Amino acid sequence: MKKTIAIIGSGFSALAAACYLAQQGNSVTVYEKNESIGGRARQFKKEGFTFDMGPSWYWMPDVFERFFNDFNKKTSDYYELIKLNPAYRVYFGVEDFISICDNLEEIKTTFENIETGSGQKLQKFIDEAKSNYDIAIKDLVYRPGISPLELITVQTTLKLNQFFSTVSRDIRKVFKDERLIQILEFPVLFLGAKPDKTPSFYNFMNYADFGLGTWHPKTGMFDVIKGIEKLALELGVTIKTNSPIDKIVVENKTAVGITIKDQFIKADIILSGADYHHTETLLNKEDRKYSEEYWKSRVFAPSSLLFFIGFNKKIANISHHALFFDADFKEHAAAIYDNPKWPESPLFYANFPSKTDLSAAPEGMESGFFLIPLAPGITDTAALREEYFEKIITRFEKLTQQEVKQNIIFKKSYCKNDFITDYNAYKGNAYGMANTLLQTAFLRPKLKSPKVRNLYFTGQLTVPGPGVPPALISGKLAAELIQKSIRSKKDEITI
């Protein structure tokens, strides 16, 4: 039996789910509160400059390919990919930086030149990471997080010890140079937690980095959103923007529709790709699964202070992606997770898309995107934004040995308050809920409401977790649960 399905939000997970559900013949409509689609992956344009507002790293290309393959399509049917070389550069001080190139053999040589014997050690480390990747990304993350038994396989039992050690501990057993350690710890930051709190099994992120490489859609990550939108429209999905949801209407413990600007819209099934906490506030209190105390007790991935900058000249001595690790990592991490506050000396990330895509900036100019990770819920003021911009741009000039401040045409900032306003993000988080051991798989908020029939969730606060590839997978998992319910013609709940 085919159903009328209302999807809240138009980020990666919501759009992915829309495609799967429409493929099954359902009538699917996506409702987006903002004027453009994409959720956190929206695009910002000004004075000839173009920026991705959120995700800017294209990792795990196999996950994207698998998504489009599910519709007998390829990524190349919708957008063009460029493999970056160098993938990124990491700055530790003036004339002290390491470039990570686009293949493992050269990366091993880079490591060996810094620490004797580390090239061979890196090969062994990446071999183990690939084994974990094959288990996690090709299998485990495609399970819906219903039961702990989903995690018990022959392969995972052989790696049980890795769930009781940490990424940081295992890396530090093998490598001694602090710069190499930080480069190897960096990828798990995409999971939203500290390396010393992340199970070592998650070193599969290092294979995603060194093994599969860093890619860039020709004109930015928004190309992927446009590609999935095109696929969705081909499948018959309707997408409506400027449509904020006022309420999810529940009758007899069953979701029956939504209201937008006080207008009731009937739906057989509702799937929310919006912030999970916010979505539950659209329900009456008795229909919510998770309390405010629950959300307060969770470990959230960081929020961010972002700057989108147009420069009137080309920026030298910089790569497309650049990480600035010239400050103390542990102090910055403590300011996010242990004692939430603005970090004294923050690490930061810079992205110059016009290094790869000339259309991202007018001729002879450069588009720059800067990001400082911050604790969610932190105080956000215009004065603090400006103070921290001065901190990082001064360090940027020193580390890349050039003056750029006087070449700024415009600067747009974006921080916690904007994440709340634009995305209803809990505490203004940018990446969702961290993937710690106690917030993994079946321990995360559920894809299917246990209190309201025909209500489902998808996205970074549920299974499998934060990041763009997991968001695509989350959309698929939610769609599969919905289709299973439609086929069985029943949707059991716990009252």
N, C-alpha and C positions, 0 to 999 in steps of 0.2 A: 504493500500500500504506500503510495507516494504522499508526502506531507508538505505543508506550508511551513517553511522554516525562516525565522527572523534571527539574523546574526548581528550582534552589537559590536561595533568597531570594525576597522578595516586595516589593521596591522597584518603582519605576515601570517600569524596563526589563523586569524579570522578569514582572510582571503583564501588561504590554503583549504580550510574546512569548507568554505563556500564552493570551491571547485569540486571537492570530493562528493559533497552532498548533491550538487547539481548533476554530476555525472551519473548518479543513481536515479535521476529523474524527478527529484524533488523540486518544488518551487521555492527558490532561495532569494531572499532580499537582505542586503547588507546595509545597515544604518550607521553612518559615521557622523559624530558630533561636529567635527571640524569641516572647513570648506574644501579640504583636499584629503584624499585617501593616503594611507600609509602608516597611520599611527606615528610611533616614534621615528619611523623611516621616511617621514615627509621630506620634501625638498624646499630649499629657500633660495630665491633668486633676487638679486638687486644690482642695478647698474651694470649689467653684463656679466656679473659673477654668479656662479652656481655652487651650492653647497648641499651635501646630504646633512640633514639635521640630527640624525641619530647614528645608526650602524654605518661604519665605514670600512670594516674589514670583511673581506669575502674569503672565508675559510671553509673547509670541508666541501669542496665542489661536488663530491660524490652525492651528498645529501640533496643538493639542488637538482642534480641530474636525475636522481631517483624520484624526486617529486614529479618532474615533468614526464619522466618515463611512465609513470602511473597513468598518464593520459595519452600514451603513445606519441609523446612529443620529446624534444630535446631542448636544453637550455638555448642552444644556438638558433632555435626557431624564434626565440623571443629577445635575446640580447647577445652581445659579443663580449667575450672575456679576454682580458690581457693579464698574463702572468708577470708580476712585478719583479724586477731585478735591479737593485737589491729589493728584497721583500720589505725590509725596514732597516733603520739605523738606530743604534742606541748610544746616547751620549752620556759619558760618565764624568767628563771634565773638558777643559780646553785642550784641543788636539788629542783627546782621549775618547775615541768612539769605536764601535764595532759595527760593521755592516753585515747583515745576514743576507746571503745571496739566494738564488732560486733553486739550488740543488744541494743535496746532502754531502756529496763529496767535497765541494768547496767549503761548506760549513765546517766539516771535519778538519780541513786544512787550517781554517781560521782558528778553531779551537786549539789545534796542535801547536800553532805558532805562539799561542798565549800560554798554554800549560802543557808541558811535555807529557805525552801519553794520553792526553784527553781526547784525541781524535778517535782512537780505538775504543775508548770508554764510551764515547758518544754513540758510536755505531751500535754497541751492545744495548745502551740505554734506549735508543730509538727502536731497535728490534723489539724490545719488551713493550714499548709504547705502542708499536704497530699491532702487536698481539692483543693488547688491551683495546685498541681502537676497533679491531675486527669484532671483538666480543661486544663492546659497548655500543658503537655507532651503527654497526650492521645488524644488531640483534636487540640488546637489552632496552635501548631507548625507544624501540618501537612497541613496547609493552605498556599497557594503560595505567600502571601504578595502582592496581586494585588489591594485589596480594603480595606479601613478602616472598612467596614462592616463585614469583616472576624472576627474582634475582638468583635463584638457586639452579645452576646448571653445572654440568661436568666441568666446563671451562672456569666458571667463577669459583667453584670449590677449590680448584687448584691455585687460585690467586687470593684465597681468603686472607692471608697475612697482609695483603696490600690494602685492605680496608681498615687495618689497625695500625698502620704507619701513615706518614704524611708525605706529600710531594716534597716539601722542603727537607725533611729528614733524609729521604732517600737520595735526593740530589746531593746534599752535603756530605753524604758518605762517600761519594764518588769523585766529586769535583771540589777543588780548593780555591781557585781564583774567584773572588767575589763577583766579578763582572760576568763570568760565565754562569755562575749560580743564579744571578738575577735574570739573565736572559732565559734560562731554563725554567725559572719560577714564573716568569711573566705570563705564559699562555693560560695558566689556570685562573688568572684574574678575570678572564672572560666568563668564568663560572660564578663570579661575584663573591668569592671568599678568599681569605689569606692562604698562601701556600702551606703555612704551618698548621692550618686547620682543615686542609683538604686531603681526603684519602689518597694515598699514592697511586691507587688504581687509575685516578684521573690524569696520570701522566700521558694518557692517550692524546691529550691536547698538544703535547710536544710532537707527536707524529703528525697531527693536523698542521702544525707549524712547519717543521723541517721536512717532513715526508711528502705532504701534499702541496705545500707552498701557499703563497699569498697572491690572490688574484684581484682584479679590479674590473667591474663591468664598465664598458667603454665610456659611458658618460655618468657613472656613479651608481651607488646602490639603489637609487630610485628606479634605475632601469629594471631591476628585479621586480619591484612593486608593479611597475607598468606592465611587465611581462605577465605576471600572475593575474593582474586585472584584465588583460587582453584575453587570457585563457578563460577566466571566469565569465566574461561577456560572451565568448564563443560557446560556452556551455549553458548559457541562458540565465546567468545570475543577474539580478537587478541591484545596482548600487546607488544609494541615496546619501548625499552629503548634507551638511547643515541640519542634521537630524539627531539632536541629543535626546536620549531616553529619559523620561521623567519617572517611570515606574514599570516594574514587571508585575503584571496582573496575575494573581493567583486565586483560584477558586477550588475549594475542596482539595487542597494540597496539590493542585495541578496548575502549572503555568499555562495560561490561555491566551496571552498576548502582551503587548507593551503599549505604553502611551507616549506620544511625542507631541509636545505643546498641547497637552490635554486631549489629544485625539487618540482614541483607542484603535489599535491595529491588532486584529486577531491573528494568532499563529498557533499551529499545532505543537511546534517545538521552538524553544528559544536557546540559542547558543551565544554566550558572551565571550568575546575576545578582549573586552575592556578590562581594566584593573579589577582583580577578583574582589578585593575589599570593597571597592566602590560599587561593584555590581550587587553585592549583598545588601548594600544600603538602599537599593532600589526595591527591596523586599520588605515586607513587614517583619518586625523583629523575631517573631516566632517561626518564621520561615528561613532564617539564616542559620547556617551550619557553624560558622566561626565567630566567636565573640571578639570584642575589642581587646580583651586580655590575651586572647590567642595571637592576634596580629602583633601586639606589643612584644610578645615573647619570641617572635621569629627573628632570625638573623637575615637582615636585608642586604642585598648588594648595594653598592654606593649610589648616591646621586651624583650629579656632575655640575660643574660650572663650565659653560661652553662659550667660546668667542668665535664668531664668524667674521673674518676680516678680508677686506679688499685692499691689496697693495698695488701701488702704481708703478712697480718695477718687478723684475724677476728676482727671486730670493736665491742666493747662492748657498753652497755648502749644506744642502739639505736634500733629503730623499722624499718620496711620496708620503711614506709613514715614518715618523721619528718619535722615539721615546727619550725622555730626559730624566735619567736616573742619577743625576749628580747630587741629589739630596738623600737623606737617610730613609730607606724604604720602611724600616720597622717603625720609625716615629710617625710617618704618614699613615701607615696601616693602623697604628694604635689610635690615631685621631679619627679614623673611620669606624673601627669596630669596638675598641676598648673604652675610650674616653672621648665620646663624640665632640669634636670641636673643629674649628678651622685650623688646618695644619700650619705650623710655623714656616716650614720650607717644603712646599708640595712638589711631588713628582708630577710631571705633566706629559701630555701627548700632543703632537702636532701632525696635521694631515694637510698636504698640499696637493689636491686633486689635479690642479692645472699642470703639475709635473708630468702627468700621464695623459690627461684629457685637455687639449688646448682650448676646447670650447668652454671650459670651466671659468675662464677669465678672458677679458679683452686682450688683444695682442700686446705683448710686451709687459703684461701685468701678471699678478699671481693671486690665487684664492687660497686663503689659509684658515684652517679650523683648529682651534686649540681646546684642550679638555683637561680639567683638573678633577680627579675623583674626590668626592666629599661624603661625609656621613649623611644619610637620609635624615630629614627632620631638622637639619641645621638652620640657624638663623640666616636669612637671605636678604641683603639690602644692597642698594645701588652703590653705597660707599664701599662695602666689602668687595663687591665685584670689581670695582675700579682698583682698589688696593691690590687685589690678587692679580689683576691683569698687569699692573706695573711690576709686580714681582717676577712673573714668568717671562714677560717680554724683555726685561732687563737681562735675565739669565739667558734667554734665547740669543740675544745680541752678543753676549759674552762668549757663549759656547760655539756659536757659528761664526764668530769674528766678523760681524758686520752691523751696520746701523739700519734699522728698519722702521722705527717708530715714526719718523717724519715722513715715511712713505705710505702711511695708512690713509686710505680714502674714506673708509667707513668701518665701523665696528658694531656688531650686534651681539649682545650677551644673552645668555639663556641659562637659568639655574632652577633651583628647587621650586620656587613659586610658579615658574612657567610650566614645569612638569605637572604640578597640581592643577593649574588652570586648564592646560591643553589636554592632559591625559587622565585627569583624576587619579594621579599616581599616589599611592599610599606613602605619606611622609616625603613626597617628591622624589621617590626612588627612580633611578634611570634604567636599572637592569633587572629588577624583580627580586625574587627571593634567592639568597645564596644557596649553592649546592653543597652544603655541608653533609656529613654522614647522617645526621638526624633530620635532614631535610631533603632526602633523596628518594626518588621513586614513590613507593606506597606511603611514605611519610610526608608527602607534599599535599596541599589542598587538592581535593578530588575533581576529576574531570566531570563527574556526574553528581548532581546535587542529591544527597541522601535524604533531604527533607521535602523537596518539591519535584513532583513528576514532570518530565519533559523539559527540565532545565539543565543545561550543560555549560561547562566552562572550558576555555582554552587559553593558552598564552604563558607568559613568563612566570606567573605566580603558581602555576600548576605543573603537571607532568609534561615533558621531562625536566624543564628548567630554563634558565636564561640563555639568550643568544639567538641569532637568526636561524641557524639550522635546527636547533631544538624547537623553535617556534613553528617551523614548517611541519615538523614531526608531531607537535602538539595538535595542530589542526587536523592532521590525518587521524590521530588517535581518537579525538573527540568525534569526528565524523563517523569513524568505525563503530563507536559505542552507540551513536544515534541510529545508525543503520541496523545494528543488531537489535536495538529496541523496537524499531519499526517492523522488522521481520518477525520478532517474537510477539508483537502486539501487546506487550505489557512492560511496565516500567516500575519495578518494585521500589518502595521507599521505606525508610525507617522513621517512624514518627516519635 
